């Protein structure tokens, strides 16, 4: 790298599910591979199977959500995350920013979410605004946002208008524009740019095998899906298929152990698949939640799919995305409150009868995000040079 190479800093913090981490990692890898000096400040519990390489990774003391309802923050071991801990983490973050002196700072999700991290993100924004040459501020968000109160939406709009330069939406407005889930998006239209959907490369087409893949992302939530699948397997349904149940790294150890007791010739319980998207591309059907990354994998592989959207504590994002695709005949939904072995069986049978051709949407989001961030960083550098006093 030369001194003329722009530097982009990503702030990545997950609290429950790891989908945000995977999406960010794909963008970060594309950016670093494009020759941009890329740093990641990571504040969650490390996710071993997700890599940010060749970007440089910097760790803050990890925190996570205390529960599925996002009632508060705790340390990685579940112990209290105190006011003193918050102050220490905030200072860690500011020291890293001062050391790195980025041209661009990207905050994943914030200020459209991650309000629990305001104890360190408010000082970060203040630090950025007070620099002799303020970095360009970018918010990186998914296609569909969680429904918020009008007051919360107004707070977000105010922050974007006052302290951010760009909002990078990882979606395609032809499929679902941001205003469908964020009604006041028109007030920040000037700052919105769509990248397309962020997903890995489409795998080579493979013959479908007698394989049923059941997955729940990181595993912090969704164990009921695996339990229903295990019960359906035990009933003798699809006895000629191989069943692959993937718990994810964050599932409680005792729940993993209970499921693992059911391992047999045609049912395998694993924490991680060696190559998840390859397994998906060979499967006759997938059963999963409906997070951004999982749905993109389903569309890329054109795999018949049953989804059980996460709806705890009035979560709306997964259900909204699922309903868009169900209306196009691309997957089958089972609601959390209706999930049983019988409803799962009916949904699997229905999913096999549906079309599974990938819709005509932009799925080059990782590469396009990298191109946009690189261009914005270079333009920002040039603008700052022109405005600098002689």
N, C-alpha and C positions, 0 to 999 in steps of 0.2 A: 504494500500500500504506500502511496505517496501522500505528502501533506495536502495535496490538492484533492484527494479522494474524500468525498462527503462521508459523514458518519451518522448513522441512524441508530437510535436507541429505542428498543422495545421494552415496555413495561408489561409483563405478563403475570397475572394473578388468577388462579382458579380457586374456587371455594368448595365445590362439591364435585361436579362432573368434570371430566378432563377434555371434553370436546374443544373448548377454547384453546387449550394447549396444543392440541394436534393441528388445528387450523392455523394458529399463529406460527407453529414450527414450519409448516409448508411454505408460508409466505416468507418467513425469515431465511430459510434455506435458499429460496429462489433469489432473494435480495443479495445475500452474501455471495452466491454463485455468480451474480451479475457484476461483481467487483466492488460492491459497496461495503465499506467498513461497518460491520453490523454487530451491535452489542445487545444482549438480552439481560434485563434485570428480572429475575424469577423469584416470586415470593411464596410459592406453594410448596407442598411436599413433592420432592422430585418424582418424576414419572420415568422409570428406567427404560421403557421401550420407545420413548419419544425423544428424538435427538434434534438439537438446534444446529449441529455442526454444518458448515464451518464457521458459524457465528461464534463470538466469545460470550460465554455464559457467566453471569455474576449472581450470586445467591444472597437473598435477604433471609433472615430468620423465618422459617416457614410457618404459615398459619392456614387454617381451614375453617369451614363453617362448623358451628357447634352441633348442628342437626340439619335435617332435610328442609326445615322451615326457615333457615338462614336467620336464626334468632340472635346470633352473636358469633364472635370469633374465639377460637381456642388455638393453642399451640399444636404442633404435630402429634404430641403424645396425649392430647385431649385436656391438658391442664390449662389453668387460667391464663389468658392473654391480658396482662394488666396495663394500666395507664403508663407505667414506666416502660413496659415492653413496647408500647406504641411509640413513645417518644424515641426510644433507642432505634426502632426500625426506621422511623422517619429520618433520623439523623444519618443512618446507614445509606438510605436512598439519596439524600441530598449530597452526601460526600461522594458517592459514585458519580452522580451527575456532574458535580464540580470537577472531578478527576477526568471524566470522559469528554466533556465539552461537546456534546452532540450538535449537529446541524439540525436534526429532526428528532423529535420525541414522539413516539406512538404509544398511546395508552389503549390497551385492548379492553373493549367494552365501555370503560368510563368515558364520559359521564352518563351514559345511557343505562348503566348498572354499576355494580361494585360500590355502592354508597358506603358500605361498611369500611371501605379503604380511604375515606376522606381524611382521616387523621394524618395520612402521609401524602395523599394526592393533592390536597389543597396547598400544603407547603411546596410541593413540587411545582404546581402551576405558578405560585408566587415567585419561586426561585427563577423559573424560566422567564417570566415577564420582567424581572429585574436585572437580567443579564445585559451587559453592554451591547451584545448582539443576540437578541432573544432567538432561541431555536424555533423552527416551525413546529407547531403543535397539530398532531393528527389523532383523531379517534378512529379506532378500527372496530367495526361492529358486524354482526351477522345480518342475514336478510330479514329475519322476523324478530321483533323485540317483545319481551315480556310486557303485558299490559300494565300500565302505571296510572296513578291518579293524575288528574289535570294539574295539581300542584307540583307533583314530581316532574311531569313533562315540562312545565314552565321553568323549573329550576335547571333542568337539562338544557333547554333552549338558551337560557341566559348564559350558562357556562360556555356553550358552543359559540354564541355570538360574541362574547367578551374575551375568551381566552384560547379559542381554537381557530386554526386556519383551514383545516380540511376534515371532512368526515368520509372515511373510506368504507363503503357498504359492500360486504362480500356476498353479493347477490346479483340478480338480473331483473331489472324493472319490468321486462316483458313477461316474467313469470309472476313476480309479486313485488310491486313498488313499496318502498319503506312506509309510505303514508297509510298502507293497509293496517300496519301494526303500531304506527306512531303518527297519530292524526295531525300533529303540528309540524310535520316534516317540511311543509311548504315554507315555513318561517326561516329555514336554514338551507333552502334549495341551492343557493349560490355556493355553499360549501360541500354539497353532496356529490360524490363520485362513486359510480358502481364499478366494481372490479370484475364481476362475474363470480361464479361459485368456486370456492377453493377446494380442490380435491386432488388426490394422487392421479398419476397417469392411468388411463384406462388399460386394464390388463388385456393380454391377448385372449381372444375367444377360446373357450375350452368346452369340451363336451360336458353336459350335465351328468352328475353322478348321483347315486342313491345316497345323498347326504343332506341332512337337515342341520343348519347352523343356528344356534340360539345364543345371543350375546346381549350384554347389558352395559357396553361401554366400559368405563372405569370400574364399575361395580359398587360405587358408594350407595346407589339406589338400584332397585329393579330385581331384587332376589326373587320376588314373587313370580316373575316371568320364567326364571329357571325352574322354580318349584313346580309350576303348572306344566312345563314341558316334561319334567321328569315324571310327573304323574301320568301324563298322556303316553309317554313311552312305556311306562309300567302296565298300562292298559292293553298293550299289544298293538297299538296303532303304528302303522308303518314299521312292522317288525323286520322288514327286508332292507331298511335304510340304516345307515350309520348316523347316529346322533352326536353332534359336537356341541357341548355346553361350555361357554366361555364365561368365567366368573368376573374377569377383570382384576387388576391388582389391588383395588381398594375395597373389595368385599371383606366383611368381617371374617376372620379366620375360622370361627366356629361354624359359620354358615357354609364356608367352603368345605369344611370337613364333613358336614352332614350330606352335602351333595355328592362328594367324592365317594361316599359309601355305596353309591348306586352305580359306580363304574362296572361295566360288564362288556361282553364281546361287541355289542353294537351301540354302546353309550360311553362316551369319553368326556370327563369333566376336566377342563384345563383352566389355568389362570389366564394364559395368553395363547393365541394361535400363532404358530410360527410365521405364517403369512396370511393375515386375516382376509385381505381382499382376494387373494388367490383361492382360499377356501370358499369365499362367497361366490366367486365366479363359477365354481364347480357345483354349487349347491342346487338342489331341486327347489328349496324354499328356505327363506331366512325368517327368523322370529327375533325381534329386537325392540328397543325403544325407538324414538323418532327424533333423536338429536340431529343437528346439522350434518355432522360428519358421517354418521351411519346412513342417513338418507342419501347423501352424495355417493357413498359407496354402493348403495343399492341401485341408484340410477346408472352409475358407471358400469356395473356388472349386469344390469338388466335382470336381476334375480327376482323371482316371485317372492313377495314379502308380506308378512304380517307384522304390524307395528302396534305397540302398546305405549301410547304417549305418556310421558311423565306429567302428572297433573297435581302433585302434592302442593299444598299451600297456595292454591289458585294459580299455579303455573299455566300459562296459555300458549307458549311458543311452540312446543312440540305438537300440540293438538292442531293448531292453526296450519302448520306445515303439512301435517298428515292429511288434513281435510282437503287441502289444495290438490294433493296427489291422488287421494281417493276419488275425488270428483272427476279426475282424468282416467280413472280405471287402472291406476298404476300400483296400488297396494290396498290392503285390507286393514281396517282399524279394529282393535279390541280395546275398549275403554278399561282403565285400571279397575274401576269398581265392578266391572262385569267379567273380569278375568277368572276363568276356571279351566280345567283340562277340557271340558266339553266345548266351551266357547272358542278355545284355542284350536281344537280339532276342526270345528266348522269353518273358522277363518282360514286355516291352512288349505282346506279343500276349496274354498272360494278363491283364494289367491292364485291357485294353479290355473284357474279358468280365465284370469285377467290377462290383458296385454301387458307387455313389459318392455316395450321399445322406449328407449331414452327420449325424453321430450327435447325439443329444439331450444335449449337454453345455453348460455355461455358458461362453460365449465373450465375456463382457463384462468381462474381467479388468482392462483398463486403467481403465475408469470406476469399477469397484467398488474397485480398489486406491486410486484417488484419494479416493474417498468415505471409505474406512477410515482412510487416513493423515490426512486433514483432521480427521476426528472424533477420532482418537487425539490429534492435536496440540492441538486445542481443549480436550479433556478434561484433558490433561496440564497445560496452562496454568492451567485453573481449579483443579485440584488443588494446584498449586504456590502459587497465590495464597492459597488457604485455609490452607495450611500455613506460609506466610511469617510471621515474627514481626512484631508490630505496632510 
